[in-house]
Amino acid sequence: MKKKEDELPLTKTQKANAVSKLRAYVNENFETEIGNLQAEIFLEYIAKHIGIYFYNKAVADSLAFISEKTEDMYLLMKDEED
């Protein structure tokens, strides 16, 4: 049985679209066809072993954005010496 953290965090529609795109890519670029099961296994491999890089980049970008906006908040402060 799969562990919860090993499951793809995609809806059924998203997973079906990703599988379809993988199948089309392989067909166009490698001149071979793969089935849905092969594409699903490949998708799971990509998510497990490569997806972490995209996830970490998204988290880093979010932190940079929040940090920038937090710094902007200091500009809104009023001078207390008046």
Summary of the structure (lengths in Angstrom):
residues: 82
radius of gyration: 21.3
end to end distance: 66.9
largest distance: 74.7
contacts: 155
relative contact order: 0.08
helix: 73%
strand: 0%
